[in-house]
Structures are given as structure tokens and as C-alpha cells.
Amino acid sequence: MEHLKPHVADIRRAAALLGQGQLVALPTETVYGLAASAQNPDAIRRVFSAKGRPADHPLIVHLPDLSHLQHWVSQIPPQARQLAAAFWPGPLTMVLPAAPTVSRLITGGQDTVAVRWPAHPLFQAVLDQLGHAVVAPSANPFGHISPSCASHVLRQMAGRIEAVLDGGDCRFGVESTIIDLSGPAARILRPGSISAAQLAQVLPLAQAQHGHAPRVPGALASHYAPRLPCHRFESAERARLPAGIWAEKLAFIGMAGYPAPPQPPACSFLLPADAAAYASQLYAVLHQAEASGCSRILIELPPDTPDWLHIRDRLLRASSPIGSETANTSA
């Protein structure tokens, strides 16, 4: 795999590879995306193969700019224009009725398409060189920890893709917010760094789920998961944990300011008490815990409040509840 740097020649190299139907991991403001030309069906199929991704799991189309939206959707409702004005380019994905020309490979066989205009300057520079949209799911094997830096891509995707363009650490660290605009009322299908409160300042959101929801990335019960057994508990449950758990060879993930474990774990990772800072470091810490040599990962969940919704969403999908039946077994 080529390890490209943020220089003009390497940006052109990344665009050239994409134009040839190759796969290139690109940095976004959320996580690294596995980019392929959205105009090349063979390249799109290679994305599914490289990731081991189910064919019915849709891809997000990443646009060079707002003018490209009209090529991908059958209609642009006023709500989409309002959200684009407020949050694009940025970590917001909109689900809209797909244009008739959109490949069913991209939509997972649905009549909706997920679209985003990313804000990362390197991603934008590559799209400017390429001249058209790409599909770009996270650049990792399907269901496993998303990559928030180039080294994660190099470790997980070696031999599967042609190149990664190194843009350093991703700013937000978790995937984009996904909002569905294909039905009678806007609804959030995947929480992200753009919160429901921020979205509600622009347009009303459905207060309850209504009807069938389109399939979207990252919505499976198990996702973002380490390869080690990974369990979680709420802070209020700590006193009820199995007595011998702290004597195990644990990689413990907690939060600064919380009480220390009753005895020091083999490996300990304390994340900031600020939700944005926590999110930006979350996947990096999960990667470190996975590589720690410990027997399993134990996570003390952050607060169950709106500011932490997107982080808890990822952690709940990456782990299983702890209990007496799982104290010494794999997840």
C-alpha cells in the first residue's frame, strides 16, 4: 500500500488512482474513508470486497461541492438546502430520494441515497482533482474499529487497497450524523458530532420513529468492535461487577474525573471529560486497547446525556453488557 503525504504531487497521485478505478483511503473530518470513484461500478464492487461488507449495506456518496447534489437525488427539498447552508461542508450526511441514474450498488438496493459534502481540505483537494464524487465508507474491515489516523488504515487494510493519503488525526473522530429527509419528517438515523439540538435549530425533527427507516451505515447492533472481547458497564453498576474482574488482564477505558478502579488494571486509558475531546480520541484508544496484549477490554460508559449520545451509540455497538455469564468468556 502506498503511504501518500499531504503534498501536491501525492494529492494528484491519489486522484489519478481513483480515476483508474483503484481504492484510496482519504482523511475526512470524521474518520478515514475508503474512497472509490462513484462512477465506476467495478471500483464500487471492490469496496465491498476489500471491507468484507454486505452488499445490502449502502454507501455514502461524498460530493466535491453542493452543485453536484442535483446529480444524485431526484429532488432537493427545502430542508436539504437549509441543512446544507448550516452544516455543509461538514460531518452531516443526508438521506434523500435517489435519482434514477444512481447505481443500486451504492444504495444497497434502496430508492434512497446518502450524500455528504466533506470538509477536510485534503479530501476536497482530491475531489477537485478527480472532478466527480466518490463513495467512501470507513477504511477498515466491516464491523471493526473505524480508523482515525493513517496508521490504523495501514495496519487493517494492507494488501486490500492501493494507497492511503495521510492527513494526520481526524478532528471529530466519529462518523457523521445521518439525517433522513426521505419521509414525512426529518429524523436522525445515526447520531454524530452534529447534535439533535443543533439540527433542531434549523428544522423540526420527528419526535418518534415513523414507518420504515432506510438502511444506513453503522446502524447494526454490533459495529465499531475490537477483535478482543469487549464489555461495558455504567458507573452506577461498578459496585456490582464480578469480584475478580479487576484481577484479570484488562485493558480498561474510563474517563478522567471518575473514581479509580479498586485495583490498577493491566492497561488503563483515561479519556477527557469533555465529549468532543473524548470522541476525537475514542477510536485511537480502542485500537491501542486492542493491541495491548490484554485478554479483554472493559469500558466504563460516559454519562447518558444528549452531549454524549453519539459516543455512547458507538460504545454500545462496540461492546456487550458485562454480567456473571460473560465474566470470563469472549464477546
N, C-alpha and C positions, 0 to 999 in steps of 0.2 A: 504494500500500500504506500502510495506517495504521501509524504508529510509536507504539505504546502504551507508556505508562510504568507503573512499579510502584505505581500508586495505586488506591484502591478503585474509583473510577469506571471506570478502564481495565480493571481485572480483570473488572468486571461487563460491560463492553463486549466483552471477549474471549469470555466465556461466552455472551453474547447472540448474537454472530456464529456461534459454534459451534452453538448451538441452532437457528439459521436455516439450517444446512447449509453455512456458509462455512468456509474454511480459515484457520487462525490458527497461526503459528509460536510455540511456547512454550518457555521455557528449562527444561531439566532439569539435573540434576547432571552428566550426561554430555555431551550436545550438545543443540542446539536441535531440537525435534521439530515436524514438520508435523502439527498436530492436526486431526482431523475427528471428528464425532460417530460413535461406533461403532454407533449405532442407525439411521443414515441411509445407505442404500445409495448414493444419488446423491452424497453427500459423500465416501464412501469411493472411489467411482469417480473423483472429481475429484482425489483424492490421487495416484492413478496417472497421471492426465493431467498434472497440474502438475509432477510429478517426471520424467515420461517413464519410468516404472517398469514393468517387465514384469508382466503380470497374474498370473504364477505365482510371483511373489516375495512371500512372506507379510508381513503387517504385525504389529507388536506392539501388543497391547491394553494401554492404561495405565489402571489402576484407581484410583478415588477412595480406596478403603481395602480392607482384607483381606476384609470382608464381601461384597464384590462378586465375589470369585473364584468362588464357587459358581454364579454365573450363566453363567460362561464355560467351565467344564470339566465333563466328565461324572463325574469322581471326583477327590477331593483325596487323594492318597496321603500316608502319614505323612511321607515325605521332603520333600514340598512344605511341609507345616506346619513341619517342623524348619528348613528353609531360610528360610521367611518369618519365623519367630521370630528368626533370627540376622541376616538381611540386609535385610528389608523394613521400612519403605520404603528403597529404595536401588538401586544400579546392578546389579541382578540380574534377568535375565529367565528364566522357567521355561517349558519346552515341555511341555504336558500334553495328554491326550486331550480333544478339543473336545466341548463339549455339542452335542446335535443341533440346537439353535437357532442356532448360530454360523454366520454367513454365510461361504460358501466364497470370497467376495471377500477376506475378511480372512485366511483360512488359505492362500490360493493353491491351493485345491482339495484340500488335505490334510485328514486327520482329526485333526490336532493343532492347537493354538492356542498362541501365545507370549504370555505375560502378565507384566506388571511393575507394581509399585506405586512410582511415582517419589517421590523425597524432596524435590525442590525446592519451597520454600514457595509460590512464585508458581504453579507448575503445580498444586499441591494446592489453592490458593485458587480457581483457575479451575474445577477439577473439583468442588469443594464447591459453587460457584455453579451449575454445569451440572447436577449431580446424577447423572451417569452416566459411563461410561467413554468414552475416545476411542482411536482408532488414531493413532499418531504415529511414522512413520519420520523419519529425519533431514530437516531442512528445506533440502534442496539438490537440484539436478538429479541424477538417478540416476547412480551410479558416480563422482561427483566428490567434492571435498573436503567433509567434513562441517563444519557451522557451529558454532563455539564461542562466538560473540557475535552480537548482533543485527545488526551491520553486515555480517557475512557473509551473513545472510539477505536483508537489503535489497539487496545487490549481486547475489545469484544468483537471487532469486525475485521481483523486481519485475515486476508485471504478471501474475503467476501466482496470487497468493494475496491475501487481503483485508487481513491485518494481521500484525504481529509484536509480541509483548509483550516489552519489553526488560528482561531480568533480569541484565544485565552478563555477565561471563565465566563460562563453565561451570566448575565445580570440578574435575571429573576429566578432562574434555577429550577422552575417547574413549568409544565406545559401551559399553553394558552387557555384562557377561558373560552368555552364554546357556548354560543347562544343560538338557539333555534328560532329562526324567523319564518319557517315554512308553514306554520299553523296559525290558528286564530289569535294567539297571544304569544309574545316573546317569552321564552323560558330558558333557563340555564341548564345545559346538559352535562357540562363538566366545569367545576369551579377552577379558577385560576387567580392570578395576581390582580386582575381587574375584578373587583368585588361586585356583588349584587347591589350594594348601596351605591357604588359609582354608576353602574348601569341604570339604576332606577332614577338617577338624576337626569337621565337623557330620555328614557321612555318607560312606560309601565311594564312590569314583569308579571307573569302569571304567578298567582299565589299558591297554586296547586297544579300537579301534573294533569294534563288533559289529553286524552286519546293516546294514539300510538306515537312514540318518540322515534325519530330517525336513529339508526346506529351511528355512533361516533367513536373516535379513538379514545382509549383509556377508560372505557366505561365497564369493563369486565370486573367481576368480583375480585379476581386475582390478577394483579398487574403491578408493574414497577418493582418486582420482587427480587430480592437477593437469592443467590443459589444456596446459601446456608439456610437452615431452619430459622425462621424469624417470627418472634412472638411480641405481643404488645400488652400493656396494661394501663389503666387510668391511674392517676396519682392517688385517688381515693381507695384504690384496690391494693396498694402496696403492702399494707399490713396483713393482707390475706394471701399473699403469694406463698407457694410451697416453701417450706422451711429451708430446704437445702439448695435453693436455686442460686443463691449468691456464691456458693462454693463451686459451682460449675465453671467451666472455662468460657465465660461470657464476653461478648462484645456488647457493652451497654451504651445505649444512646439516650441521653437525658437532656435537660435544659438548665442553663445557668440560673441560679437562684432557687432551684428546687432542693429539698434536703438530699444529702448524700446517701447512697446506699449503705446498709448496715455493715457491709464489709466491701473493700475495694474490689471491683471486677477485674478480670484479667486485662481487659481493654476498656477504656472509658472515653466517650465522646460527648462533650457538653456543647450544645448549640445555643446561640443567643436567645434571649427572652423577647426579642423583637421579631415579629412574624416575618417581615420582609427579609431580614438578615438570616433568619432560620431557614427560610425557603431557599435562599441563594446558596446555602451550604449543604442542604439536605442530601442530595444525590451523591455529592462528593464524599460525605461521611458514610453513606450506605455502601459505596464502593470500598472505602477503607475498611469498614467493618467486615465486609465480605472477604477481603484479602487478609484479615488479621490472624488467621490461623486458629481462631476460636471455634468452638463446637456449634454455637448458635448465637443469634443476635436477639437482644431483649431491648424493647423500646418503651420508655415511659412517655405516653402521649402528651402533647401540649394541650392548652385549655380548649374546651369545647365552646368556643365563641366565634362570632362571624369573622373576625380578623384571621382566624386560624383554619377556616373551613377548607381551603384548598390544600393546606398541608396535612390536615387530618384525613382528607379524602385519599391522598397518596399513601399515607402510612397505613390506613385501614385496608387498602388493596394490596399493599406490600407485605402484610403480616397477618397472622391469625391470633385469635384471643388465647391468652395463656390460661391454663387450668390444670388440675391434677392429672388429667389423662394425657396432657401434652408435655408434662414437665421434663421428660427425658426421651422424647421422640421427635422425629423430624416433622417439619411442616409440609 
